[in-house]
Amino acid sequence: MTKTMLESVKRAQDLLYDRGMDTHAAELAMRAVTGKSHAGYLASLREIIPYETCSQFWDIVKELLAGKPIQYILGEESFYGYSFEVNEHVLIPRPETEELVHYALERANRLFGDKVIQVADIGTGSGAIAVAFKKERPSASVTATDFSEAALEVAQRNAQRNEADITFVQGDMEEPLQQQSWDIILSNPPYIAEDEKAEMSPTVYAFEPQSALFAEEDGLYYYRRLAQNLPPLMNRPALIGFEIGYRQGKIVQEYLQHAFPEATVEIAEDINKKERMIFCEIQ
């Protein structure tokens, strides 16, 4: 029996809902196989779907029901208004990280004005932070690091995709940055403790790269390491910005305050009023 677009999407949404999964992914899947914009999709809900298109749609739904994120299935995600390639080698960019970029740009404008600044993104993954920052502040000189060669290849393609001139360097966290000094360093490092895995959606830990998710020392290892190693790398004034787990603010604040006694270290809330960012302004 032939189905309309609406009937097919509704059936897929019901199946996803029964498994506690994101029902919006069904609409994204239908728009992908039909090539329709959001407005075009809404205008076509009563149309009968061709058999081949319907088959493609249900192939995607099967992957969704197996837990694979829609972003990996479609191979892309939007971040800060820009389109990014994503695959199993990189984390899917998230709205919380957009807020890190937003507040970093605000603080950069206040601290540096129109100055040409040296910016580094540590553990760049898909390149989302580095590319978005460069696009929004084109005069900045932006460098991005990652330990994973495969992740850097994705990030380089994303820089080309968005026409962003970025220097990419392979290496372990801050180590590739030690040959020069920096005005801004940003990072969304791995920060999930191993014992938090039970609280996570299987969609996340079964498909996203675990090396980009989990960290030792109850998820705090990279913050402690960066706080210890960044002081000689920073110019004056300077800005450090991290995304953090919502329960990690106080201890990461202590790490940074100890490393930069003269700095102002502030925890910032995301749109959901959770502590998800920390900024260290060094004078």
C-alpha positions in Angstrom: 0.0 0.0 0.0 1.3 3.4 -1.0 1.8 6.0 1.8 1.9 9.7 1.9 4.9 11.5 3.2 3.0 12.4 6.4 1.9 8.8 7.0 5.4 7.4 6.5 7.0 10.0 8.8 4.3 9.5 11.5 4.9 5.7 11.4 8.6 6.2 11.8 8.1 8.7 14.6 6.0 6.3 16.5 8.7 3.6 16.2 11.4 6.0 17.4 9.2 7.3 20.2 8.6 3.7 21.5 12.4 3.3 21.8 12.9 6.7 23.5 14.7 8.1 20.5 14.6 11.5 18.8 11.4 11.6 16.7 12.5 14.7 14.8 15.1 12.5 13.0 12.2 11.0 10.9 11.5 14.4 9.4 15.1 15.0 8.7 15.4 11.6 7.0 12.4 12.3 4.8 13.7 15.7 3.8 17.1 14.1 2.9 15.6 11.4 0.6 13.2 13.9 -1.1 15.7 16.8 -1.2 13.1 19.1 0.2 13.6 22.2 2.3 11.6 22.5 5.6 9.0 24.6 3.8 8.9 22.2 0.8 8.4 19.3 3.1 5.5 20.9 4.9 3.9 21.8 1.6 4.2 18.1 0.4 3.0 16.2 3.4 -0.1 14.8 1.6 1.9 13.6 -1.5 2.3 9.9 -2.2 6.0 8.9 -1.9 7.5 7.0 -4.9 8.5 3.4 -4.1 12.3 4.0 -4.4 12.1 7.1 -2.2 10.1 5.2 0.4 12.6 2.4 0.4 15.5 4.9 0.9 13.6 6.5 3.8 13.0 3.2 5.6 16.7 2.2 5.1 17.6 5.3 7.1 14.9 4.6 9.7 16.3 1.2 10.3 19.7 2.7 11.0 18.1 5.2 13.3 16.3 2.4 15.2 19.7 0.7 15.6 20.9 3.8 17.4 23.0 5.5 14.7 22.7 9.3 14.9 20.9 11.0 12.0 23.9 13.3 11.5 26.2 10.3 10.8 23.7 8.8 8.5 23.3 12.0 6.5 27.0 12.9 6.9 26.5 16.5 8.0 25.4 18.8 10.7 24.8 22.6 11.0 26.9 24.6 13.5 26.7 28.3 14.1 24.9 28.7 10.7 27.6 26.8 8.8 27.4 23.3 7.3 29.9 20.6 8.5 30.8 17.2 7.4 30.6 14.7 10.2 31.5 11.0 10.4 32.5 8.4 13.0 35.9 10.0 13.5 34.5 13.2 15.0 32.0 14.3 17.6 28.7 15.7 16.3 28.8 19.5 17.0 26.3 20.5 19.6 24.4 23.7 20.6 26.3 24.1 23.8 29.5 24.4 21.8 27.9 27.1 19.7 27.5 29.1 22.9 31.2 28.7 23.7 32.0 30.3 20.3 29.4 33.0 20.9 30.7 34.1 24.2 34.4 33.8 23.1 33.7 36.1 20.2 32.0 38.6 22.6 34.9 38.6 25.0 37.4 38.8 22.1 35.8 41.9 20.9 35.9 43.5 24.3 39.5 42.4 25.1 41.2 42.9 21.8 39.0 45.3 19.7 40.2 45.2 16.1 43.6 43.7 16.8 44.7 40.7 14.7 44.8 37.9 17.2 46.3 34.5 17.4 43.7 31.9 18.2 44.0 28.1 18.8 41.4 25.4 19.1 42.7 22.4 21.0 41.2 19.0 20.0 39.3 20.5 17.1 37.5 17.3 15.9 35.2 18.4 13.1 36.8 21.8 13.1 33.5 23.4 14.2 35.0 25.9 16.8 37.9 26.9 14.7 35.9 27.4 11.5 33.0 29.2 13.2 35.4 31.6 15.0 37.4 32.3 11.8 34.2 32.9 9.8 32.9 35.3 12.4 36.2 37.1 13.0 38.0 36.8 9.6 41.0 38.8 10.7 42.0 36.3 13.4 44.8 33.9 12.7 43.4 30.5 13.7 45.2 27.2 14.4 43.5 23.9 15.2 45.1 20.8 16.7 44.0 17.2 17.1 45.7 13.9 18.0 43.6 12.1 15.4 44.8 12.2 11.8 41.3 11.1 10.7 39.6 13.9 12.6 42.0 16.4 11.1 41.2 15.3 7.6 37.5 15.9 8.3 38.3 19.3 9.9 40.4 20.3 6.8 37.5 19.4 4.5 35.2 21.5 6.7 37.5 24.5 6.5 37.6 24.1 2.7 33.8 23.6 2.6 33.3 26.9 4.5 36.2 28.8 2.8 38.0 29.3 6.1 41.8 29.7 6.2 43.0 27.7 9.2 46.3 26.1 10.1 45.9 22.5 11.2 48.5 20.7 13.2 48.5 17.1 14.4 49.6 16.5 18.0 48.6 15.8 21.6 46.5 18.6 23.0 48.6 21.8 23.6 51.9 20.3 22.6 51.9 21.5 18.9 51.3 25.1 20.2 54.5 25.5 22.2 56.5 27.2 19.5 54.5 30.5 19.8 52.3 32.5 22.1 48.5 32.9 21.9 45.9 35.5 22.5 43.0 33.0 22.7 42.9 29.3 23.3 39.6 27.4 23.1 38.8 23.8 23.7 36.0 21.3 24.1 38.1 18.4 25.4 36.9 15.0 26.5 35.3 15.5 29.9 33.0 12.6 30.6 33.9 10.2 33.5 33.9 6.5 32.7 31.3 5.9 35.4 28.9 8.3 33.7 28.5 6.0 30.7 25.5 4.3 32.3 23.7 7.7 32.3 24.4 8.3 28.6 22.3 7.5 25.5 23.7 4.4 23.8 23.4 6.5 20.6 26.2 8.6 21.8 28.8 6.1 23.2 28.1 3.4 20.6 28.8 5.6 17.6 30.7 8.7 18.5 34.5 8.4 19.0 35.1 7.4 22.7 38.5 9.1 22.7 36.7 12.4 22.2 34.2 11.7 25.0 35.8 10.1 28.0 38.7 11.3 30.2 40.5 10.0 33.3 40.4 11.6 36.7 36.6 11.7 36.8 36.6 13.5 33.4 38.9 16.2 34.7 42.3 15.1 33.3 42.5 17.4 30.3 41.4 20.5 32.3 44.1 19.9 34.9 46.7 19.3 32.2 45.8 22.4 30.2 45.7 24.6 33.3 49.2 23.4 34.2 50.7 23.7 30.7 49.1 26.8 29.2 50.5 29.7 31.4 53.8 30.0 29.4 51.9 30.0 26.1 49.6 32.9 26.8 50.1 36.5 25.8 48.9 39.4 28.0 46.0 40.1 27.8 44.7 36.7 26.8 41.5 34.5 27.0 41.0 30.8 27.6 37.6 29.3 27.1 36.6 25.7 27.8 33.3 23.7 27.4 32.8 21.8 30.6 30.5 19.1 32.1 27.8 20.8 34.1 29.1 19.5 37.4 32.7 20.4 36.8 32.7 24.2 37.0 34.0 24.8 40.5 37.0 22.5 40.2 38.0 23.6 36.7 37.7 27.2 38.0 40.1 26.3 40.8 42.6 24.8 38.3 42.6 27.9 36.2 42.7 30.3 39.1 45.7 28.5 40.6 47.5 28.6 37.2 46.6 32.3 36.6 46.3 33.9 40.0 45.9 37.4 38.5 43.1 36.3 36.1 39.3 36.6 36.2 37.9 33.1 35.9 34.1 32.9 35.3 31.7 30.0 34.9 29.0 30.6 32.3 25.6 29.0 32.0 24.2 27.7 28.7 20.6 28.4 27.5 19.3 25.7 29.8 20.9 27.3 32.9 23.5 24.6 33.2 27.1 25.5 33.9 28.7 24.5 30.6 31.5 27.0 29.9 34.4 28.6 31.7 36.4 31.6 30.7 39.7 32.8 32.0 40.6 36.4 31.2 44.3 37.1 31.8 45.4 40.7 32.1 
